[in-house]
């Protein structure tokens, strides 16, 4: 008997990989009562990734526009608070994640290490240096608006934490927060058209996080500007070309991000009508399956893991904005769960290309189920 074992070997390999993936997901996720929440094991795992990188200066992608030769400085010299995790914005949302995890799990194993690490970075002197960087002639567009948004998300997380050190860190951040709010206020009236991309400059993302902050701290003037510009940019949009997604290096869905933002801006009935005109009555097939990531050592291709995670929080925001009797809510929520379960096992890929930032997206995605 001459059996061809190659097909069977392939099937056995796929079965083993699927079983391992399920076991890894179970370590991170609590699925009781149909809800998805982060386990303490998962929180400790993600905390280690951020602690590993927020003081790792290199490799570093600075995005620095030099005025002259005198500006040849190291990342840490320019950014004494947020120099790690490969780039400025990843350092910021690494700090956000660590704060978020401590709020979720006060007895986190790494709690003391986290407090020490954040306390080392977020000091009065360090934040004043960061603020001075933004006030440079060539600092106007630095991290616009992705990094701005994450800094406000970090500030919001600290503001809502009844903890003495959190209050101190929030106070230290205020000079930079004020500069970035002023940046929004100066820029948005001049930005005629929104940026509809799947990466950092996406306007809807920058507006969404900023709006969260404005509402949390009750900055009515800032909120009014953000709501108005959101309506100006997106209020009349129809037939979003979702079939073009995803882009090869996207960590955002332009269509879903816009829908997520407008869920915060429009009253329920208007939002329901707007959403149907914008996305249609059924989601395109490319939304119903998590994006395929072919190489997690490639810093652009691994963005697609982030896309799967950002889809989760967008879908959850849409679900919460729709009437409870709509059956589509269940479909969208199951789709969100499908994306998070498919992606979580790959957060710790062993390569810095994804490990320096993806855990933050995962924690924010899981927070959206709360």
DRENDO-1510 file (C-alpha; in Angstrom, 1 decimal, always signed):
<recs>
REC; n; res; u; v; w
REC; 1; UNK; +0.0; +0.0; +0.0 .
REC; 2; UNK; +1.5; +3.3; -1.1 .
REC; 3; UNK; -0.2; +6.2; +0.8 .
REC; 4; UNK; +0.5; +9.8; +0.0 .
REC; 5; UNK; +0.9; +11.3; +3.5 .
REC; 6; UNK; +1.6; +15.0; +2.4 .
REC; 7; UNK; -2.1; +16.1; +2.5 .
REC; 8; UNK; -2.6; +14.5; +5.9 .
REC; 9; UNK; +0.6; +16.2; +7.3 .
REC; 10; UNK; -0.8; +19.5; +6.2 .
REC; 11; UNK; -4.1; +18.9; +7.8 .
REC; 12; UNK; -2.5; +17.8; +11.1 .
REC; 13; UNK; -0.4; +20.9; +11.1 .
REC; 14; UNK; -3.4; +23.2; +10.6 .
REC; 15; UNK; -5.3; +21.4; +13.3 .
REC; 16; UNK; -2.4; +21.8; +15.8 .
REC; 17; UNK; -2.0; +25.4; +14.9 .
REC; 18; UNK; -5.7; +26.1; +15.4 .
REC; 19; UNK; -5.6; +24.3; +18.8 .
REC; 20; UNK; -2.6; +26.3; +19.9 .
REC; 21; UNK; -4.3; +29.6; +18.7 .
REC; 22; UNK; -7.4; +28.7; +20.7 .
REC; 23; UNK; -5.3; +28.0; +23.9 .
REC; 24; UNK; -3.4; +31.3; +23.5 .
REC; 25; UNK; -6.7; +33.2; +23.1 .
REC; 26; UNK; -8.1; +31.6; +26.2 .
REC; 27; UNK; -5.1; +32.9; +28.2 .
REC; 28; UNK; -6.0; +36.4; +27.2 .
REC; 29; UNK; -9.8; +36.4; +27.1 .
REC; 30; UNK; -12.5; +35.7; +29.5 .
REC; 31; UNK; -15.6; +34.7; +27.5 .
REC; 32; UNK; -18.1; +34.1; +30.3 .
REC; 33; UNK; -21.7; +35.3; +29.7 .
REC; 34; UNK; -21.0; +36.0; +26.1 .
REC; 35; UNK; -18.8; +38.9; +27.0 .
REC; 36; UNK; -15.1; +39.4; +26.1 .
REC; 37; UNK; -12.8; +40.8; +28.8 .
REC; 38; UNK; -9.1; +40.7; +29.3 .
REC; 39; UNK; -7.8; +38.2; +31.8 .
REC; 40; UNK; -5.2; +39.2; +34.4 .
REC; 41; UNK; -2.8; +36.8; +32.6 .
REC; 42; UNK; -3.3; +38.7; +29.4 .
REC; 43; UNK; -2.9; +42.0; +31.2 .
REC; 44; UNK; +0.4; +40.9; +32.7 .
REC; 45; UNK; +1.5; +39.7; +29.3 .
REC; 46; UNK; +0.7; +43.0; +27.6 .
REC; 47; UNK; +2.3; +45.0; +30.4 .
REC; 48; UNK; +5.6; +43.2; +29.9 .
REC; 49; UNK; +5.6; +44.2; +26.2 .
REC; 50; UNK; +5.2; +47.9; +27.0 .
REC; 51; UNK; +7.6; +47.9; +29.9 .
REC; 52; UNK; +10.1; +46.3; +27.6 .
REC; 53; UNK; +9.9; +49.1; +25.1 .
REC; 54; UNK; +9.1; +52.4; +26.7 .
REC; 55; UNK; +12.8; +52.8; +27.8 .
REC; 56; UNK; +14.2; +51.2; +24.6 .
REC; 57; UNK; +15.6; +54.1; +22.6 .
REC; 58; UNK; +16.6; +52.1; +19.4 .
REC; 59; UNK; +15.5; +51.3; +16.8 .
REC; 60; UNK; +13.8; +54.7; +16.4 .
REC; 61; UNK; +11.8; +56.4; +13.7 .
REC; 62; UNK; +11.8; +60.0; +14.8 .
REC; 63; UNK; +9.9; +61.9; +12.0 .
REC; 64; UNK; +12.0; +64.9; +12.8 .
REC; 65; UNK; +12.3; +67.9; +10.5 .
REC; 66; UNK; +15.7; +69.5; +11.2 .
REC; 67; UNK; +16.0; +73.3; +11.1 .
REC; 68; UNK; +19.8; +73.1; +11.0 .
REC; 69; UNK; +22.8; +71.0; +12.0 .
REC; 70; UNK; +22.4; +72.0; +15.7 .
REC; 71; UNK; +19.4; +69.8; +15.8 .
REC; 72; UNK; +21.3; +66.6; +15.4 .
REC; 73; UNK; +20.2; +65.0; +18.7 .
REC; 74; UNK; +19.2; +61.6; +19.9 .
REC; 75; UNK; +15.6; +60.6; +20.3 .
REC; 76; UNK; +15.9; +60.7; +24.1 .
REC; 77; UNK; +17.4; +64.2; +24.0 .
REC; 78; UNK; +14.5; +65.5; +22.0 .
REC; 79; UNK; +11.8; +63.4; +23.7 .
REC; 80; UNK; +12.8; +62.6; +27.3 .
REC; 81; UNK; +9.3; +61.3; +28.1 .
REC; 82; UNK; +8.3; +59.5; +25.0 .
REC; 83; UNK; +11.5; +58.3; +23.3 .
REC; 84; UNK; +10.9; +54.5; +23.4 .
REC; 85; UNK; +8.8; +52.0; +21.5 .
REC; 86; UNK; +10.2; +52.8; +18.1 .
REC; 87; UNK; +8.4; +56.2; +17.6 .
REC; 88; UNK; +6.8; +58.9; +19.6 .
REC; 89; UNK; +3.1; +57.9; +19.3 .
REC; 90; UNK; +3.8; +54.3; +20.2 .
REC; 91; UNK; +5.6; +55.4; +23.3 .
REC; 92; UNK; +2.6; +57.5; +24.2 .
REC; 93; UNK; +0.0; +54.8; +23.7 .
REC; 94; UNK; +2.3; +52.3; +25.5 .
REC; 95; UNK; +2.0; +54.6; +28.5 .
REC; 96; UNK; -1.7; +54.8; +28.0 .
REC; 97; UNK; -2.0; +51.0; +28.0 .
REC; 98; UNK; +0.0; +50.7; +31.2 .
REC; 99; UNK; -2.2; +53.2; +33.0 .
REC; 100; UNK; -5.3; +51.4; +31.7 .
REC; 101; UNK; -4.1; +48.0; +32.8 .
REC; 102; UNK; -3.4; +49.3; +36.3 .
REC; 103; UNK; -6.9; +50.7; +36.5 .
REC; 104; UNK; -8.4; +47.4; +35.4 .
REC; 105; UNK; -6.2; +45.2; +37.7 .
REC; 106; UNK; -5.0; +47.1; +40.8 .
REC; 107; UNK; -3.1; +44.0; +41.9 .
REC; 108; UNK; -1.3; +43.6; +38.6 .
REC; 109; UNK; +2.1; +41.7; +39.1 .
REC; 110; UNK; +4.0; +44.5; +37.4 .
REC; 111; UNK; +2.2; +47.4; +39.1 .
REC; 112; UNK; +5.2; +48.7; +41.0 .
REC; 113; UNK; +7.4; +48.4; +37.9 .
REC; 114; UNK; +4.8; +50.3; +35.9 .
REC; 115; UNK; +4.6; +53.1; +38.4 .
REC; 116; UNK; +8.3; +53.4; +38.5 .
REC; 117; UNK; +8.6; +53.4; +34.7 .
REC; 118; UNK; +5.9; +56.0; +34.2 .
REC; 119; UNK; +7.2; +58.1; +37.1 .
REC; 120; UNK; +10.6; +58.1; +35.4 .
REC; 121; UNK; +9.2; +59.4; +32.1 .
REC; 122; UNK; +6.3; +61.7; +33.0 .
REC; 123; UNK; +8.0; +64.4; +35.1 .
REC; 124; UNK; +7.5; +68.1; +35.1 .
REC; 125; UNK; +10.8; +68.7; +33.4 .
REC; 126; UNK; +10.4; +66.0; +30.7 .
REC; 127; UNK; +6.9; +67.2; +29.7 .
REC; 128; UNK; +8.1; +70.8; +29.5 .
REC; 129; UNK; +10.8; +69.6; +27.1 .
REC; 130; UNK; +8.3; +67.6; +25.0 .
REC; 131; UNK; +6.1; +70.8; +24.9 .
REC; 132; UNK; +9.0; +72.9; +23.7 .
REC; 133; UNK; +9.6; +70.4; +20.9 .
REC; 134; UNK; +6.0; +71.0; +19.6 .
REC; 135; UNK; +6.5; +74.8; +19.9 .
REC; 136; UNK; +9.4; +74.7; +17.5 .
REC; 137; UNK; +8.9; +76.3; +14.1 .
REC; 138; UNK; +9.0; +72.9; +12.5 .
REC; 139; UNK; +6.9; +71.2; +15.2 .
REC; 140; UNK; +3.5; +72.3; +14.0 .
REC; 141; UNK; +2.7; +69.2; +12.1 .
REC; 142; UNK; +4.6; +66.7; +14.2 .
REC; 143; UNK; +2.4; +63.7; +15.0 .
REC; 144; UNK; -0.7; +65.4; +13.5 .
REC; 145; UNK; -3.2; +64.2; +14.5 .
REC; 146; UNK; -2.5; +60.6; +15.5 .
REC; 147; UNK; +0.0; +61.3; +18.2 .
REC; 148; UNK; -2.0; +64.3; +19.4 .
REC; 149; UNK; -5.0; +62.0; +19.8 .
REC; 150; UNK; -3.1; +59.4; +21.8 .
REC; 151; UNK; -1.7; +62.0; +24.1 .
REC; 152; UNK; -5.2; +63.2; +24.9 .
REC; 153; UNK; -6.3; +59.6; +25.4 .
REC; 154; UNK; -3.4; +59.2; +27.9 .
REC; 155; UNK; -4.5; +62.4; +29.7 .
REC; 156; UNK; -8.1; +61.3; +29.7 .
REC; 157; UNK; -7.1; +57.9; +31.3 .
REC; 158; UNK; -5.2; +59.7; +34.0 .
REC; 159; UNK; -8.0; +62.2; +34.6 .
REC; 160; UNK; -10.5; +59.5; +35.3 .
REC; 161; UNK; -8.3; +57.6; +37.8 .
REC; 162; UNK; -8.7; +58.4; +41.4 .
REC; 163; UNK; -5.0; +57.8; +42.3 .
REC; 164; UNK; -2.5; +60.2; +43.8 .
REC; 165; UNK; +0.2; +59.4; +41.3 .
REC; 166; UNK; -2.2; +59.6; +38.4 .
REC; 167; UNK; -3.3; +63.1; +39.5 .
REC; 168; UNK; +0.3; +64.1; +39.6 .
REC; 169; UNK; +1.1; +62.8; +36.2 .
REC; 170; UNK; -2.1; +64.4; +34.8 .
REC; 171; UNK; -0.9; +67.7; +36.1 .
REC; 172; UNK; +2.5; +67.3; +34.6 .
REC; 173; UNK; +0.9; +66.6; +31.2 .
REC; 174; UNK; -1.1; +69.8; +31.2 .
REC; 175; UNK; +1.4; +72.1; +29.3 .
REC; 176; UNK; +1.5; +69.6; +26.5 .
REC; 177; UNK; -2.2; +68.9; +26.5 .
REC; 178; UNK; -2.9; +72.7; +26.2 .
REC; 179; UNK; -0.5; +73.0; +23.3 .
REC; 180; UNK; -2.1; +70.1; +21.4 .
REC; 181; UNK; -5.6; +71.4; +22.0 .
REC; 182; UNK; -4.4; +74.7; +20.6 .
REC; 183; UNK; -3.0; +72.8; +17.6 .
REC; 184; UNK; -6.4; +71.2; +17.0 .
REC; 185; UNK; -8.1; +74.6; +17.3 .
REC; 186; UNK; -5.6; +76.2; +14.9 .
REC; 187; UNK; -5.6; +73.4; +12.4 .
REC; 188; UNK; -9.1; +72.2; +12.0 .
REC; 189; UNK; -10.6; +75.4; +10.7 .
REC; 190; UNK; -7.9; +75.4; +8.0 .
REC; 191; UNK; -8.2; +71.7; +7.1 .
REC; 192; UNK; -10.7; +72.0; +4.2 .
REC; 193; UNK; -10.8; +68.3; +3.4 .
REC; 194; UNK; -10.5; +65.3; +5.8 .
REC; 195; UNK; -7.7; +62.8; +5.3 .
REC; 196; UNK; -9.3; +59.4; +4.5 .
REC; 197; UNK; -6.4; +56.9; +5.0 .
REC; 198; UNK; -5.8; +53.7; +6.8 .
REC; 199; UNK; -2.8; +55.0; +8.6 .
REC; 200; UNK; -1.7; +57.7; +11.0 .
REC; 201; UNK; -3.0; +61.0; +9.5 .
REC; 202; UNK; -6.6; +59.7; +9.4 .
REC; 203; UNK; -8.8; +62.7; +10.4 .
REC; 204; UNK; -11.7; +60.7; +11.8 .
REC; 205; UNK; -9.4; +59.0; +14.3 .
REC; 206; UNK; -7.9; +62.3; +15.5 .
REC; 207; UNK; -11.3; +63.8; +15.9 .
REC; 208; UNK; -12.8; +60.7; +17.8 .
REC; 209; UNK; -10.1; +60.5; +20.5 .
REC; 210; UNK; -10.1; +64.3; +20.9 .
REC; 211; UNK; -13.8; +64.3; +21.3 .
REC; 212; UNK; -13.6; +61.7; +24.1 .
REC; 213; UNK; -11.2; +63.9; +25.9 .
REC; 214; UNK; -13.2; +67.1; +25.5 .
REC; 215; UNK; -16.3; +65.4; +26.8 .
REC; 216; UNK; -14.6; +63.7; +29.7 .
REC; 217; UNK; -13.0; +66.9; +31.0 .
REC; 218; UNK; -16.0; +69.0; +30.0 .
REC; 219; UNK; -14.2; +71.3; +27.7 .
REC; 220; UNK; -17.3; +72.6; +25.9 .
REC; 221; UNK; -15.6; +74.9; +23.5 .
REC; 222; UNK; -13.2; +72.2; +22.2 .
REC; 223; UNK; -16.1; +69.7; +22.0 .
REC; 224; UNK; -18.2; +72.1; +19.9 .
REC; 225; UNK; -15.4; +72.6; +17.4 .
REC; 226; UNK; -14.8; +68.8; +17.1 .
REC; 227; UNK; -18.5; +68.0; +16.6 .
REC; 228; UNK; -18.9; +70.8; +14.0 .
REC; 229; UNK; -15.9; +69.8; +12.0 .
REC; 230; UNK; -17.0; +66.1; +12.1 .
REC; 231; UNK; -20.3; +67.1; +10.6 .
REC; 232; UNK; -18.7; +69.3; +8.1 .
REC; 233; UNK; -16.3; +66.6; +6.9 .
REC; 234; UNK; -18.6; +63.6; +7.0 .
REC; 235; UNK; -22.2; +64.6; +7.5 .
REC; 236; UNK; -23.2; +64.3; +3.8 .
REC; 237; UNK; -21.1; +61.2; +3.0 .
REC; 238; UNK; -22.8; +58.3; +1.2 .
REC; 239; UNK; -21.6; +55.0; -0.4 .
REC; 240; UNK; -18.3; +54.6; +1.3 .
REC; 241; UNK; -16.0; +52.6; -1.0 .
REC; 242; UNK; -15.5; +49.9; +1.5 .
REC; 243; UNK; -14.7; +47.4; -1.2 .
REC; 244; UNK; -11.3; +49.1; -1.6 .
REC; 245; UNK; -10.3; +48.1; +1.8 .
REC; 246; UNK; -8.0; +47.0; +3.3 .
REC; 247; UNK; -4.9; +48.7; +2.0 .
REC; 248; UNK; -1.7; +46.8; +2.2 .
REC; 249; UNK; -0.3; +48.8; +5.1 .
REC; 250; UNK; -3.6; +49.8; +6.9 .
REC; 251; UNK; -4.2; +49.6; +10.6 .
REC; 252; UNK; -7.4; +51.6; +10.2 .
REC; 253; UNK; -10.5; +51.1; +8.1 .
REC; 254; UNK; -11.3; +54.6; +6.8 .
REC; 255; UNK; -15.0; +53.7; +6.4 .
REC; 256; UNK; -15.4; +52.1; +9.8 .
REC; 257; UNK; -13.4; +54.9; +11.6 .
REC; 258; UNK; -15.7; +57.5; +10.1 .
REC; 259; UNK; -18.8; +55.5; +11.1 .
REC; 260; UNK; -17.3; +55.2; +14.7 .
REC; 261; UNK; -16.8; +58.9; +14.9 .
REC; 262; UNK; -20.3; +59.8; +13.6 .
REC; 263; UNK; -21.8; +57.4; +16.2 .
REC; 264; UNK; -20.5; +59.9; +18.8 .
REC; 265; UNK; -21.7; +63.0; +16.9 .
REC; 266; UNK; -25.2; +62.2; +15.6 .
REC; 267; UNK; -28.4; +61.4; +17.6 .
REC; 268; UNK; -29.5; +57.8; +17.3 .
REC; 269; UNK; -32.2; +58.1; +14.6 .
REC; 270; UNK; -30.1; +60.4; +12.4 .
REC; 271; UNK; -27.1; +58.1; +12.9 .
REC; 272; UNK; -29.1; +55.1; +11.8 .
REC; 273; UNK; -30.2; +56.8; +8.6 .
REC; 274; UNK; -26.7; +58.2; +7.9 .
REC; 275; UNK; -25.1; +54.8; +8.5 .
REC; 276; UNK; -27.4; +53.0; +6.0 .
REC; 277; UNK; -26.6; +55.5; +3.3 .
REC; 278; UNK; -22.9; +55.4; +4.1 .
REC; 279; UNK; -22.2; +51.6; +4.5 .
REC; 280; UNK; -25.4; +50.1; +2.9 .
REC; 281; UNK; -27.7; +47.5; +4.4 .
REC; 282; UNK; -25.1; +44.7; +4.4 .
REC; 283; UNK; -21.3; +44.8; +5.0 .
REC; 284; UNK; -19.1; +44.0; +2.0 .
REC; 285; UNK; -17.4; +40.6; +2.2 .
REC; 286; UNK; -14.0; +42.0; +2.8 .
REC; 287; UNK; -15.2; +43.2; +6.2 .
REC; 288; UNK; -16.5; +39.8; +7.3 .
REC; 289; UNK; -13.1; +38.1; +7.5 .
REC; 290; UNK; -10.1; +39.3; +9.5 .
REC; 291; UNK; -7.3; +40.7; +7.3 .
REC; 292; UNK; -4.6; +38.2; +6.5 .
REC; 293; UNK; -1.1; +39.0; +7.8 .
REC; 294; UNK; +1.6; +37.3; +5.7 .
REC; 295; UNK; +4.7; +38.6; +7.5 .
REC; 296; UNK; +4.8; +39.8; +11.0 .
REC; 297; UNK; +8.4; +40.9; +10.8 .
REC; 298; UNK; +7.5; +43.5; +8.1 .
REC; 299; UNK; +6.6; +46.8; +9.8 .
REC; 300; UNK; +4.1; +47.7; +7.2 .
REC; 301; UNK; +2.4; +44.3; +6.6 .
REC; 302; UNK; +2.0; +43.8; +10.4 .
REC; 303; UNK; -0.2; +46.9; +10.4 .
REC; 304; UNK; -3.0; +44.6; +9.3 .
REC; 305; UNK; -3.0; +43.0; +12.8 .
REC; 306; UNK; -3.8; +46.5; +14.0 .
REC; 307; UNK; -6.5; +46.8; +11.4 .
REC; 308; UNK; -8.3; +43.8; +12.8 .
REC; 309; UNK; -8.1; +45.3; +16.3 .
REC; 310; UNK; -9.3; +48.8; +15.3 .
REC; 311; UNK; -12.2; +47.2; +13.4 .
REC; 312; UNK; -13.2; +45.7; +16.8 .
REC; 313; UNK; -13.6; +49.1; +18.6 .
REC; 314; UNK; -15.3; +50.7; +15.5 .
REC; 315; UNK; -17.8; +47.9; +15.2 .
REC; 316; UNK; -18.6; +48.0; +19.0 .
REC; 317; UNK; -19.1; +51.8; +18.8 .
REC; 318; UNK; -21.6; +51.3; +15.9 .
REC; 319; UNK; -23.4; +48.6; +17.9 .
REC; 320; UNK; -23.8; +50.7; +20.9 .
REC; 321; UNK; -25.2; +53.6; +18.9 .
REC; 322; UNK; -27.9; +51.6; +17.1 .
REC; 323; UNK; -31.4; +50.8; +18.6 .
REC; 324; UNK; -31.3; +47.6; +20.7 .
REC; 325; UNK; -34.1; +45.9; +18.7 .
REC; 326; UNK; -32.0; +45.9; +15.5 .
REC; 327; UNK; -30.9; +42.4; +14.6 .
REC; 328; UNK; -27.8; +43.7; +12.9 .
REC; 329; UNK; -26.3; +44.6; +16.2 .
REC; 330; UNK; -25.8; +40.9; +17.0 .
REC; 331; UNK; -24.1; +40.3; +13.6 .
REC; 332; UNK; -21.7; +43.3; +14.1 .
REC; 333; UNK; -20.8; +42.2; +17.6 .
REC; 334; UNK; -20.1; +38.6; +16.5 .
REC; 335; UNK; -17.9; +40.1; +13.8 .
REC; 336; UNK; -16.0; +42.1; +16.3 .
REC; 337; UNK; -15.5; +39.1; +18.5 .
REC; 338; UNK; -14.3; +37.1; +15.4 .
REC; 339; UNK; -11.6; +39.8; +14.7 .
REC; 340; UNK; -10.3; +40.0; +18.3 .
REC; 341; UNK; -10.1; +36.2; +18.7 .
REC; 342; UNK; -8.3; +35.8; +15.4 .
REC; 343; UNK; -5.7; +38.5; +16.3 .
REC; 344; UNK; -4.9; +38.2; +20.0 .
REC; 345; UNK; -2.7; +35.1; +19.7 .
REC; 346; UNK; -0.3; +37.1; +17.4 .
REC; 347; UNK; +0.3; +40.2; +19.6 .
REC; 348; UNK; +3.5; +38.8; +20.9 .
REC; 349; UNK; +5.0; +37.7; +17.6 .
REC; 350; UNK; +8.5; +37.8; +18.8 .
REC; 351; UNK; +9.3; +40.6; +16.4 .
REC; 352; UNK; +9.6; +44.3; +17.4 .
REC; 353; UNK; +7.7; +45.4; +14.3 .
REC; 354; UNK; +4.4; +44.5; +16.0 .
REC; 355; UNK; +5.3; +44.0; +19.6 .
REC; 356; UNK; +6.1; +47.7; +20.2 .
REC; 357; UNK; +2.5; +48.8; +19.6 .
REC; 358; UNK; -0.1; +46.1; +19.0 .
REC; 359; UNK; -0.9; +45.4; +22.6 .
REC; 360; UNK; -2.2; +48.9; +23.0 .
REC; 361; UNK; -4.6; +48.4; +20.2 .
REC; 362; UNK; -5.7; +45.1; +21.7 .
REC; 363; UNK; -6.4; +46.6; +25.1 .
REC; 364; UNK; -8.3; +49.5; +23.6 .
REC; 365; UNK; -10.3; +47.0; +21.5 .
REC; 366; UNK; -11.2; +44.9; +24.5 .
REC; 367; UNK; -12.1; +48.0; +26.5 .
REC; 368; UNK; -14.8; +48.8; +23.9 .
REC; 369; UNK; -16.8; +45.7; +25.0 .
REC; 370; UNK; -17.3; +47.3; +28.5 .
</recs>
